[in-house]
Amino acid sequence: MSTFGKRIRPHVTAEISRADRAEREGYAGRAFLHLERAHVLGQASTREHVRVHWRMLVWGWRRRDMREVAGQLLRLVGAATKTAIGFIPSGNTGGANISPVKRLPVPADLVAIIQAAKQR
């Protein structure tokens, strides 16, 4: 795992934990928002990028949302093969409702976390 991957992993894990908690409490939409935040944080690390897309796929499967499942299958392949070569549209939230190549603004709190993980 890259240095960045090691440093960003606890933050990605925290967002995934928040997603799990929201889902247990019956807030599926809020759960997915946390998965999107995890995606933005981890998308520069192949391991974390793939991990978040897998979790998004599982989220879609639980809801029987075949559009999300199909989108995540495509994104899993892309995350596994394109992250290492730097094909990362920054800020992209990773859901099937967004083009996989669209750049989006990164929330300020996540910018700070990402920058810290890259600079240590």
Backbone bond lengths (Angstrom), bond angles and torsions (degrees), N, CA, C in turn:
res aa  C-N    CA-C-N  psi(-1)  N-CA   C-N-CA  omega(-1)  CA-C   N-CA-C  phi
1 M - - - 1.451 - - 1.532 108.04 -
2 S 1.335 115.73 140.44 1.462 120.23 179.58 1.530 110.51 -67.79
3 T 1.331 114.54 164.49 1.462 119.23 176.15 1.521 110.15 -60.63
4 F 1.332 116.18 -44.52 1.458 119.62 177.61 1.531 109.95 -58.59
5 G 1.314 116.46 -44.84 1.462 120.71 -179.87 1.521 112.32 -58.03
6 K 1.327 115.89 -41.84 1.465 119.85 179.13 1.526 111.46 -66.52
7 R 1.302 116.07 -37.51 1.467 119.82 -177.61 1.520 113.16 -77.35
8 I 1.321 116.72 -31.87 1.468 119.35 -177.10 1.535 111.24 -86.27
9 R 1.321 117.49 -22.99 1.467 121.45 -175.28 1.527 113.94 -52.38
10 P 1.332 121.05 -45.66 1.471 118.97 -179.51 1.539 112.63 -60.95
11 H 1.310 116.47 -32.57 1.468 120.17 179.93 1.531 110.76 -73.58
12 V 1.327 115.82 -39.81 1.468 120.20 175.90 1.522 109.05 -63.85
13 T 1.314 116.55 -44.58 1.466 121.67 179.68 1.526 110.91 -60.44
14 A 1.324 117.09 -39.75 1.471 120.56 179.22 1.524 110.79 -62.69
15 E 1.323 117.09 -41.97 1.477 119.65 178.32 1.526 111.03 -67.42
16 I 1.324 116.77 -38.60 1.469 119.90 177.22 1.524 109.86 -63.98
17 S 1.319 117.29 -40.26 1.468 120.81 177.17 1.528 111.12 -62.35
18 R 1.332 116.55 -40.66 1.467 120.07 176.64 1.523 110.41 -64.04
19 A 1.321 116.82 -37.95 1.465 120.72 177.10 1.528 110.48 -63.51
20 D 1.320 116.56 -45.02 1.465 120.71 178.73 1.530 111.41 -59.43
21 R 1.316 115.77 -44.26 1.459 120.68 179.80 1.539 110.72 -63.70
22 A 1.310 117.39 -45.79 1.466 120.92 179.52 1.526 110.59 -61.45
23 E 1.315 116.76 -40.64 1.464 120.02 179.66 1.530 110.99 -66.07
24 R 1.321 116.98 -42.40 1.476 120.32 177.76 1.522 111.05 -60.38
25 E 1.335 116.17 -34.41 1.461 121.12 -179.06 1.528 112.86 -83.71
26 G 1.337 116.51 1.15 1.459 120.75 176.03 1.518 115.14 89.92
27 Y 1.328 117.45 16.19 1.466 121.60 -179.49 1.530 110.00 -108.17
28 A 1.307 116.05 76.23 1.464 121.21 -176.36 1.523 112.13 -61.37
29 G 1.323 117.53 -41.85 1.456 120.79 179.69 1.518 112.22 -62.79
30 R 1.311 116.29 -43.72 1.464 121.07 177.84 1.530 109.70 -64.41
31 A 1.319 116.63 -38.51 1.466 120.35 178.12 1.523 110.15 -58.97
32 F 1.324 116.83 -44.43 1.459 119.37 -178.51 1.524 111.03 -67.47
33 L 1.321 117.92 -34.74 1.474 120.17 176.09 1.530 111.09 -59.14
34 H 1.321 116.52 -38.93 1.473 119.43 177.53 1.525 110.93 -69.21
35 L 1.325 117.07 -35.53 1.466 119.35 175.66 1.531 110.51 -65.31
36 E 1.335 116.50 -37.13 1.468 119.81 176.69 1.527 110.93 -63.38
37 R 1.311 116.52 -41.75 1.476 120.55 177.34 1.534 110.06 -63.61
38 A 1.320 116.71 -40.71 1.462 120.85 177.20 1.530 109.81 -61.36
39 H 1.325 116.20 -38.83 1.466 120.72 179.28 1.523 111.02 -62.81
40 V 1.312 116.76 -48.07 1.467 120.48 -179.96 1.529 109.98 -59.43
41 L 1.310 116.97 -42.30 1.460 120.80 179.70 1.520 112.36 -64.93
42 G 1.314 117.30 -44.95 1.456 120.99 -169.30 1.509 116.93 -97.14
43 Q 1.320 118.03 -0.54 1.461 118.82 -170.87 1.532 114.70 -67.68
44 A 1.310 119.69 -13.86 1.468 120.86 176.86 1.532 112.34 -88.05
45 S 1.316 117.57 -2.31 1.465 123.14 177.00 1.527 107.83 -114.71
46 T 1.314 117.01 120.47 1.472 119.48 -177.79 1.521 110.93 -54.04
47 R 1.306 117.13 -47.51 1.474 120.87 -177.26 1.525 111.59 -60.55
48 E 1.319 116.74 -48.29 1.468 119.89 -178.72 1.524 111.11 -69.78
49 H 1.322 116.88 -37.75 1.456 121.45 179.22 1.532 110.61 -59.97
50 V 1.324 115.22 -48.41 1.471 120.26 178.79 1.524 110.24 -64.15
51 R 1.320 116.72 -42.37 1.477 120.54 -179.16 1.525 111.26 -58.73
52 V 1.324 116.98 -43.41 1.466 119.62 -178.85 1.525 110.76 -69.02
53 H 1.333 118.04 -41.52 1.470 118.62 178.29 1.531 111.11 -63.54
54 W 1.326 117.03 -35.60 1.464 119.61 176.26 1.531 109.82 -61.29
55 R 1.333 116.29 -44.73 1.473 120.29 179.78 1.524 110.84 -64.24
56 M 1.318 117.71 -36.45 1.466 121.25 176.59 1.528 110.56 -65.85
57 L 1.323 116.01 -39.52 1.468 120.04 177.08 1.528 110.13 -61.30
58 V 1.310 116.88 -46.03 1.471 121.37 179.56 1.533 110.02 -62.15
59 W 1.330 116.74 -41.39 1.461 121.07 177.33 1.531 109.58 -58.17
60 G 1.324 117.40 -47.00 1.464 121.52 178.65 1.519 112.36 -63.05
61 W 1.322 116.28 -40.41 1.473 121.09 -179.80 1.530 110.58 -62.60
62 R 1.330 116.47 -43.91 1.473 120.06 -179.88 1.524 111.68 -60.95
63 R 1.322 116.55 -30.99 1.463 121.02 -179.74 1.523 112.71 -92.66
64 R 1.308 116.13 1.04 1.459 121.89 -177.08 1.538 110.95 56.89
65 D 1.333 114.42 36.01 1.462 122.58 179.67 1.527 107.28 -94.82
66 M 1.340 114.90 90.21 1.458 119.28 -174.27 1.528 112.36 -68.53
67 R 1.317 118.07 -25.25 1.470 120.30 174.90 1.528 109.43 -64.41
68 E 1.311 116.59 -44.37 1.467 120.24 178.94 1.521 110.53 -66.99
69 V 1.316 117.52 -42.87 1.466 121.17 179.88 1.525 110.19 -59.99
70 A 1.328 116.82 -48.38 1.473 120.46 -179.89 1.526 110.48 -62.50
71 G 1.319 116.52 -42.90 1.456 120.36 178.71 1.518 112.19 -62.19
72 Q 1.314 116.35 -38.92 1.464 120.22 -179.78 1.523 111.80 -72.03
73 L 1.318 118.15 -32.93 1.466 119.61 175.96 1.526 109.99 -61.43
74 L 1.331 116.36 -44.57 1.460 121.43 177.16 1.535 110.50 -62.08
75 R 1.315 116.27 -44.51 1.460 121.17 -176.99 1.531 111.96 -69.88
76 L 1.311 117.04 -31.99 1.475 119.68 175.88 1.527 110.32 -60.82
77 V 1.317 116.24 -44.64 1.467 120.10 178.71 1.526 109.60 -62.95
78 G 1.316 116.89 -45.71 1.457 120.63 178.99 1.521 112.45 -62.00
79 A 1.319 117.03 -43.98 1.475 120.86 -179.81 1.526 110.65 -62.50
80 A 1.324 116.22 -40.57 1.461 120.60 -177.57 1.529 112.41 -71.44
81 T 1.331 116.99 -29.31 1.467 119.39 -173.55 1.524 114.57 -107.60
82 K 1.303 117.87 -21.30 1.467 119.29 -172.69 1.532 114.41 -110.40
83 T 1.305 118.05 -20.07 1.466 120.27 -177.93 1.524 111.07 -61.11
84 A 1.312 117.53 -45.66 1.464 121.59 -176.24 1.525 112.78 -62.81
85 I 1.336 117.32 -25.27 1.470 119.36 179.38 1.529 111.41 -94.51
86 G 1.337 116.01 7.38 1.456 120.15 173.53 1.516 116.05 86.72
87 F 1.314 117.32 10.87 1.464 119.73 177.92 1.524 108.46 -82.46
88 I 1.330 114.73 85.17 1.462 121.47 -175.08 1.528 108.17 -134.61
89 P 1.326 117.76 108.12 1.467 119.20 175.95 1.531 109.54 -77.44
90 S 1.314 116.91 100.56 1.460 121.11 -172.55 1.517 111.82 -54.49
91 G 1.309 114.67 141.61 1.454 122.05 178.11 1.510 114.59 80.82
92 N 1.324 117.73 -10.94 1.465 120.07 -179.46 1.517 108.54 -60.13
93 T 1.324 116.33 132.24 1.465 120.91 -174.17 1.521 114.10 -85.35
94 G 1.328 118.38 -9.18 1.454 121.22 169.40 1.510 117.98 86.44
95 G 1.314 118.43 -6.23 1.457 120.04 179.89 1.517 112.14 -81.14
96 A 1.320 116.58 162.16 1.461 121.86 -179.93 1.525 112.12 -68.37
97 N 1.320 117.50 -12.02 1.463 121.06 179.45 1.533 112.35 -81.83
98 I 1.322 117.89 -2.37 1.464 123.79 -178.37 1.525 108.55 -125.45
99 S 1.322 116.87 138.60 1.465 120.04 174.74 1.522 109.24 -55.95
100 P 1.331 117.91 136.12 1.464 119.61 -178.74 1.532 114.16 -66.49
101 V 1.330 118.24 -9.58 1.465 120.61 -179.47 1.527 112.66 -110.84
102 K 1.320 117.82 3.00 1.469 121.26 -177.76 1.525 111.32 -80.31
103 R 1.332 114.77 129.70 1.468 120.42 173.63 1.523 108.33 -85.43
104 L 1.318 115.69 143.58 1.462 122.11 178.87 1.521 108.57 -133.88
105 P 1.325 117.36 158.77 1.468 118.98 175.77 1.528 110.21 -64.47
106 V 1.314 115.86 143.21 1.461 121.52 178.20 1.526 107.74 -95.60
107 P 1.350 117.25 127.98 1.467 119.24 177.69 1.527 111.29 -55.69
108 A 1.329 115.55 141.96 1.470 121.11 -174.77 1.526 113.02 -55.08
109 D 1.333 117.56 -39.96 1.467 118.94 -178.98 1.529 110.99 -65.16
110 L 1.335 117.12 -32.87 1.463 119.54 179.13 1.527 110.87 -77.72
111 V 1.332 117.37 -34.20 1.468 120.76 175.63 1.518 109.68 -55.40
112 A 1.320 116.71 -47.06 1.464 120.88 -178.61 1.530 111.43 -61.38
113 I 1.307 117.27 -41.86 1.476 121.14 179.69 1.521 110.55 -66.00
114 I 1.313 116.60 -44.98 1.471 121.38 -179.10 1.521 110.83 -63.81
115 Q 1.322 116.49 -45.68 1.469 120.22 179.56 1.531 111.15 -61.44
116 A 1.311 117.00 -42.46 1.469 120.50 178.83 1.529 110.73 -62.71
117 A 1.318 117.05 -40.31 1.468 120.56 -179.53 1.528 111.52 -68.54
118 K 1.306 117.30 -29.60 1.463 121.15 179.66 1.517 113.16 -81.80
119 Q 1.341 118.46 -25.35 1.453 121.38 -171.67 1.518 115.39 -96.48
120 R 1.254 119.46 -12.63 1.469 119.37 -176.12 1.486 112.37 -66.09
